Amino acid sequence: MILRRLFGRNEWEAPARALYEIAVGQARHPDFYRHLGIPDTIDGRFELVALHGFLLIRRVRSLPAGGTLGQALFDVMFADMDASLREMGAGDLGVGRRVKTMAKGFYGRMAAYEAGLAGTAPLADALRRNLYGTTEPPPSVLAAMAEYLRDAAQTLENRPDSALEAGQAGFPAPPPLGR
């Protein structure tokens, strides 16, 4: 933090923040909770932010400045997680440990979702474990969420590099299951 103040901000911080806000906005879409049964809890909301954060980080890695932008996006995401925990009243001494645990879990989710998108592991299983926790969604819901994840990845893939570098992205609407 001190070095950043001395030497200026990362040029990728503003686009990373914009991308993160897009991920959070999508994660707050009520249809995920209302129609797709994702628990409307702190954990459920974290899982949807993590899912959309994964999709964005996955896509920006393919950009010429992908490593730097991806790291900036990760940093913005977990700085927000830190701030959110503090707002919820988590003690200062425990926040760092909690954020570290969340980051470790995020890396695991990224690996599971990547394997699912690559076809080397069942995507629906990763979604069930992470998005639904202890609840047991019907197979049709898991299939719809897996299709959504594939569609969202393709939507981001179709975005021009310049748009992502400018902090512009978009996601498809949640699947209409249950309406």
C-alpha positions in Angstrom: 0.0 0.0 0.0 2.7 2.5 0.9 4.7 1.7 -2.3 1.5 2.2 -4.3 1.0 5.6 -2.8 4.7 6.6 -3.5 4.8 5.3 -7.0 1.2 5.8 -8.1 -1.7 3.4 -8.8 -1.6 0.4 -11.0 -2.9 1.4 -14.5 -5.2 -1.7 -14.4 -6.9 -0.9 -11.1 -9.7 1.2 -12.6 -10.6 -1.4 -15.3 -10.3 -4.2 -12.7 -12.6 -2.3 -10.4 -15.1 -1.8 -13.2 -15.0 -5.5 -14.1 -15.4 -6.5 -10.5 -18.5 -4.3 -10.2 -20.0 -6.0 -13.2 -19.3 -9.4 -11.6 -21.0 -8.3 -8.4 -23.9 -6.8 -10.2 -24.5 -10.1 -12.1 -24.1 -12.1 -8.9 -26.9 -10.0 -7.3 -29.4 -10.9 -10.1 -32.4 -12.1 -8.2 -33.2 -14.9 -10.6 -30.2 -16.9 -9.4 -31.7 -17.0 -6.0 -35.4 -16.9 -6.8 -35.5 -19.4 -9.7 -32.3 -21.3 -9.5 -32.3 -22.0 -5.8 -28.9 -20.6 -5.0 -29.0 -19.9 -1.2 -29.6 -16.2 -0.6 -27.0 -16.2 2.1 -23.5 -14.7 2.6 -22.1 -18.0 1.3 -24.4 -18.1 -1.7 -23.6 -14.5 -2.6 -19.9 -15.2 -2.2 -20.1 -18.2 -4.5 -21.8 -16.2 -7.3 -19.3 -13.4 -7.0 -16.5 -16.0 -7.1 -18.1 -17.7 -10.2 -18.3 -14.4 -12.1 -14.9 -13.3 -10.9 -13.5 -16.6 -12.2 -15.1 -16.1 -15.6 -13.6 -12.6 -15.9 -10.2 -13.6 -14.7 -10.2 -16.6 -17.0 -11.0 -14.3 -20.0 -8.6 -11.5 -19.1 -5.7 -13.9 -18.8 -5.8 -14.2 -22.6 -5.1 -10.5 -23.1 -1.7 -9.1 -23.8 -1.8 -7.5 -20.3 -3.8 -10.4 -18.9 -1.5 -11.3 -16.0 -1.4 -7.8 -14.7 -5.2 -7.1 -15.3 -6.1 -10.5 -13.8 -4.0 -9.8 -10.7 -5.5 -6.4 -10.4 -9.0 -7.9 -10.6 -8.1 -10.5 -8.0 -6.7 -7.8 -5.7 -9.8 -5.6 -6.1 -12.1 -8.6 -5.4 -10.3 -9.6 -2.2 -9.9 -6.1 -1.0 -13.7 -5.8 -1.2 -14.1 -9.2 0.6 -11.8 -7.8 3.4 -13.8 -4.6 3.6 -17.1 -6.6 3.6 -16.0 -8.8 6.5 -14.9 -5.7 8.5 -18.3 -4.1 7.8 -20.0 -7.3 9.1 -18.1 -6.9 12.3 -15.4 -9.5 11.9 -12.5 -8.7 14.3 -9.4 -7.1 12.8 -7.2 -9.9 13.9 -9.3 -12.6 12.2 -10.0 -10.8 8.9 -6.7 -11.5 7.3 -6.9 -15.2 8.1 -10.5 -15.4 6.8 -9.6 -13.6 3.5 -6.7 -15.9 3.0 -9.0 -18.9 3.5 -11.4 -17.3 1.0 -8.7 -16.8 -1.5 -7.5 -20.3 -1.2 -11.0 -21.5 -1.7 -11.4 -19.3 -4.7 -8.3 -20.9 -6.4 -9.9 -24.3 -5.8 -13.1 -23.2 -7.4 -11.2 -21.7 -10.3 -9.5 -25.1 -10.9 -12.8 -27.0 -10.6 -14.7 -24.6 -13.0 -11.8 -24.6 -15.5 -11.7 -28.4 -15.5 -15.5 -28.5 -16.0 -15.4 -26.1 -18.9 -12.5 -28.0 -20.4 -14.5 -31.2 -20.1 -12.0 -33.0 -17.9 -14.4 -33.0 -14.9 -18.1 -32.8 -14.5 -19.1 -29.1 -14.4 -22.4 -29.8 -12.7 -20.5 -31.5 -9.7 -18.4 -28.4 -9.2 -21.4 -26.1 -9.3 -23.4 -28.4 -6.9 -20.5 -28.4 -4.4 -19.8 -24.7 -4.5 -23.0 -22.9 -5.4 -25.4 -25.0 -3.5 -23.4 -26.2 -0.5 -25.6 -28.4 1.6 -28.7 -28.1 -0.5 -29.5 -30.6 -3.2 -30.7 -28.9 -6.4 -32.6 -30.9 -9.0 -30.4 -32.1 -12.0 -32.3 -29.8 -14.3 -31.1 -26.8 -12.2 -27.5 -28.0 -12.3 -27.7 -28.5 -16.0 -29.1 -25.0 -16.5 -26.3 -23.5 -14.4 -23.7 -25.5 -16.2 -25.1 -24.2 -19.5 -25.2 -20.7 -18.1 -21.5 -21.0 -17.2 -20.6 -22.1 -20.7 -22.7 -19.3 -22.2 -21.1 -16.7 -20.0 -17.6 -17.9 -20.8 -18.5 -17.7 -24.5 -20.0 -14.3 -24.2 -16.8 -13.0 -22.6 -14.7 -14.8 -25.2 -16.7 -12.9 -27.9 -16.0 -9.5 -26.2 -13.2 -7.5 -27.9 -10.0 -7.4 -25.9 -10.1 -3.6 -26.0 -13.5 -3.6 -24.2 -12.2 -5.8 -21.4 -9.0 -3.7 -21.1 -11.3 -0.7 -20.6 -13.3 -2.5 -17.9 -16.3 -3.3 -20.1 -17.9 -6.7 -20.0 -21.3 -8.3 -19.8 -23.0 -11.6 -18.9 -26.0 -13.4 -20.3 -29.2 -13.4 -18.3 -29.6 -16.2 -15.8 -31.3 -19.2 -17.3 -35.1 -18.9 -17.2 -35.6 -22.2 -15.3 -38.5 -22.1 -12.8 -40.3 -19.1 -14.3 
